[in-house]
């Protein structure tokens, strides 16, 4: 088991050497929110690499924004952060966003799922391997447990102590598990998302 975090511009100034010394092996950095680039992404990726942490970008994909424009924004962020073969695969963050996009409407599911498929294929073409999908079981079920994504590594959000609740379509055990949204780690003020990587599961990204 390896420990990791995920961060965004709002995580504030980070003392990366302290984060690494605390045993943090990897970090997912927000690259894009919808079509908006995270202004802290490039410096955060560079700083995480400098202390020996494995890193990669995640894209918070928004259902009510143009999918092609969002995908292009992620590609631009990957270029800006110099994402390459030695980094973690790009992450598609699949979740609802009620505070900013309103309640989820199941009528949006077909178009949203089609946009997810297009994003995944674009990233496969770009990096030569399947991306990672971040989601939680309840939202994946609200989408109808869409098939055809099982070749993507799962990063599951499930805030419990024993084992994550897995979305339909991916086998247990988990690979990446976000087990807390209110953790603490040396070098970061305030709460931070905490993650595990299961080293026994292939493909071995870390």
N, C-alpha and C positions, 0 to 999 in steps of 0.2 A: 504494500500500500504506500502510495506517495501522496504528499499533501500539496494542495494548490489553492490559488485564489482566483477570483475574477474581479476586474476593476473597470472604472470609467473615469472621465474627467472629474466628476464630483467626488471621487475618492480622496481628492486633495493631494497636497505634497506628500511624497512617499520617500522614506529613507530605505532605499532598496537593499543596502548591505545588511540592515537589520532584518528585513523580510527574509532574505536568503539565509542568514544565520539562524533564524527561527525554524529552519527545516522546510521551507517552501520550495518545492521542486519545479513548479510550473505556474504560469499565470496566463489566463485569458484576458485580453485587453479589448475593450469596446472600440471597434473601428468606425462604425457608423450607426446612427440612430435614424431609421427611415432613410432619408437622403442626406442627412446632416453628418458631416465628418466630425468625429470626436477629436477636438483640438489637442488633447493630451496623448493621443494614440502613439504617434511617432516617438516622442520623448520617452513614454512609458515602455514601449517595446525595446528601444535602444538601451534604456537603463536596466531592464530585466535581463536582457542578453549579457550586459556587461558584468553582472554578478553571477552568471552561469545558469540562469533559469531558462527552461524551455518556455517558449511563448507563442502565441497566435492571436488572431483577431476574431472577434465575434460581431455579427451584424444583427441588431435588433430590427427585425423586419416588421413593417407596419402594414396592416391589412388595407387601409384606406388611402394608401399612397401609390403612385405609379410604380409598378414592379420593375419595369425596365430601368427607370431612373435610379431606383434603389440598388439594383444590381451593379450598374455602372459606378455608383458611388462607392460600393464595396471594392470593386476592382481598383478604383483610384486610391482608396485607402491602403490596399495591399501594396500598390506601387510606392506610395509615400513611406510606408513602413519597411519597404524592402523585404517583403515576405517571400521566402524561398523554400527549397526542398528540406532544409534543416529545421523548419518551424512546424508547429502543430497545424493540422489542416484548418482551413477557414470554417467558422461556425455559423450556422443559420439558427438564430434565436427565434423559436416558434412559440409565442405566447400571446395572450390577449393583453390589451393596454387600456383598461376601462377609464382610467383617470384622464386620458388624453384623446382616445379614439371612441369613447362611449361603450355601452354594453355590446357584447359580442352578438352578432346576428348570424344564425346558422345559414341564412340565405347567401351569405358571402362565402360559404365553404368551397363550392366548386372553383370559383375564380381564384380564391386564396391558395388552394391546393395546387392548382395549375401554375400559379406564380412560384410556389415553393419548388415544384419540379423543375421549372425553367432555371431558377437560381442554382439548384443542385447541379444540373447539367453544365451550366456555365462554369461553375467552379471545378467540376471534373475536367473540363476541357482546359482550364487555366492551369491547374496544379498537377494534373495527371493522376489524381486519386480522389476517392469519394470524400466529401466534406463531413463535418460533424453536425449533428442536429441536437440542439438543446430544446427540451420541452419537459412538460410534466404529464403524468398519465391522464389526469382529468381533462386537460385541454385537448390532448391528442384524441381522447374519446369524443369530445365535443365536435371535433373535426370529422368524426366517423371512423377513426382508426384507419386512415388511408394506407393502402398497400403500396409497395414499390420503393420504400425508403430504407429497407433493412440492410442494404449495402453501406449505408452511412453509419459511422460510429455514433452511438447514442451518448449524450451527456444529459443525464436525468436529474431533474429538480424534484427533491422529495425530502421534506424537512422532518426527519424522524431519526431515532437513535440506532435501530437495529439493522434494517436493510431497506433500500428504496422500493417504492411502489413503481413497477416497471410499466411503461406504455405497451399496449398490444403491438406486436410486430417485431419486437426485439427480445432475444432470449436473455434469461438470467445466466450468469451474474452480470452486474453492471460493469461498465468500463470507466466512464467518468460519472461521478455522483456529486451534485451540489447538495450538501446535507444541511447547510445553515445559511441564512441570509443575515445573521446577526453575530458573526464571529468576531474575534479580535486577533490581531497578529502584531508583533513588534514591528515598528516602523510605519504603521498606518494609524492615524487618529480616527476614532469612531469605529463603527461596525463595518465588516467586510464579508462578502460571500465566501464560504469555505467549501472546498472540494476535495474529493479523494480520486486517485487514479488506481485502478485495480491492475497490478502488474501481471496477473496470471491470465489475462484475457488478450487475445490477438484481434487486430493488429497491435503490435507493441509501439505505441506512439512515443513513449518515454523510456 
